Amino acid sequence: MKKLLFVINTLGRAGAEMALLGVLNHLDRTQYDVSLYVIMAQGEMIAELPDHVKVLNKSFCSQSVLSKRGRWNMVKTCIAAFFRNGAYVRKLIFLFKTYVVMIKAGNFQIDKLLWRMLADGAQRFEENFDLAIAYLEGGSAYYVADHVKARKKAAFIHIPYENAGYTREMDQACWDRFDRIFAIADKVKEHFVAFYPEYAGKVEVFHNIIDRSAICSKAMEQGGFDDDYQGLRILTVGRLVYQKGYDIAIEAMKILKDAGHEAKWYVLGEGEQRNKLTKKIADLQLQDRFYLLGAVENPYPYYRQADLYVHATRFEGKSIAIQEAQILGCAIIASDRNGNQEQIIDHVDGVICELTPQSISENIRYLLENEEKRKALGRAAENKAISEKPELYRLTELLA
């Protein structure tokens, strides 16, 4: 039986983590001995792991990484990582140099600053694996490259690399030590190769694997909208972060309201921008039109009950939320960004619009007023999702 190790940064409810579950659920438990190590040892999705997956963390916090208690636990994890495995001076020097580079570039991101330290301060294992997979860039990639013993190593890239804030200085040539690098979309591959042309020969596309039958089943469970609103509902699912463009979405909702269009917009997700977005909603007097519902365990009944799904992001790799919306037959509007453009054919199985409040509101109005067009787009999206085939062989062929 082949021994596989997957490493990921957290198990919070987000796209890469959902995609990892898809891979783990599709692996044949009779052929593979599967282990998982989570760099931050935290995340609510720990309860959703298949029972054949062994978690190697000595302890684990099931709190959301976005909750108050969860954030405090992450602080304690970072402190512990600094003191674990020694090399304090080297860790301090790296933190200082990286901080200076980020400030000069005007792109300070605390997670990017800490990933190298967290990887160096993570648990170490004497076990040798047949294949070790870093399922996310950053901490998990650094950890697998530098501290895991494996016959073969693979890494996954989920975002347009140059937009994410990574630098060659941070990566410290970690990609040299991987046998294969998987990008989750064609454009993600294109961006990574542009950033690292020397690795072009080892980069392949590996599309996200998600469990269609499980999503459809969960969509029929109790849950979803609990208000008595009978009008048209707009849905967005994703963390409350700058990347997701909620500030622009709120302004689009303001245009719709001022024009007299009846609709309500609901967002499922939690994140660092909640207070800022709540204030913007209040300033534009949209408390009765734009709702931040927080993170939910089962978002799929909301997809099923929504009239329109909108994904107006500033940048994107390949969105799990769009894939879920397609599986559940939603009419979709997405911003004209690389990842979104790769998932949607404009006016065939969704609508691509400019990332401006005016363009978003105009396309929402068009689809809300054209029920037949909405239904046609939803049917096409569902058919497209059905036609996608898992690509697990791209990973397992490394074991040959």
Disulfide bonds with the S-S distance in Angstrom:
none
